[in-house]
């Protein structure tokens, strides 16, 4: 039974499993890419190309996501401006948009915050830990590979 323990603890049901006959529960429980991803990636690329400053097109892309997510009557979320859309804010906004979609670590590595940020029980860590170790079987199969810094060569 799907609703058997709905009152047992906190939930975040972004993609709640259910029958396809239920209008909001279509068993689409893992997203690979979606249009919002493309909008955020393009906005990030435009901003990085412009020295970290939001371009008019980057602003339009991010604000288009807001038009979908927030009604015009919702004044709690104002449209971004060139002054308010910074790279750190873009990372934060992307984190809110794609929460629980398995993309946060990759985003934080790309923005350079995986080793400096704190959240829940995570504390800043060794800079070499931004990369995973290369598996021994791959190192053995290719003598041109070297283990990533911070991990022992086996």
Protein Blocks (a to p, Z undefined) as FASTA:
>chain_A
ZZlmmmgocdddfbacddfklmklgopabcfbdfklmmmmmmmmmmmmnnopacfklmmm
mmmmmmmmpcfklmkbccddfklmcfklmmmmmmmmmgoklpmmmmmmmnopmmmpcchj
bccddfklmpccddfklmmmmmkbccdehiacZZ
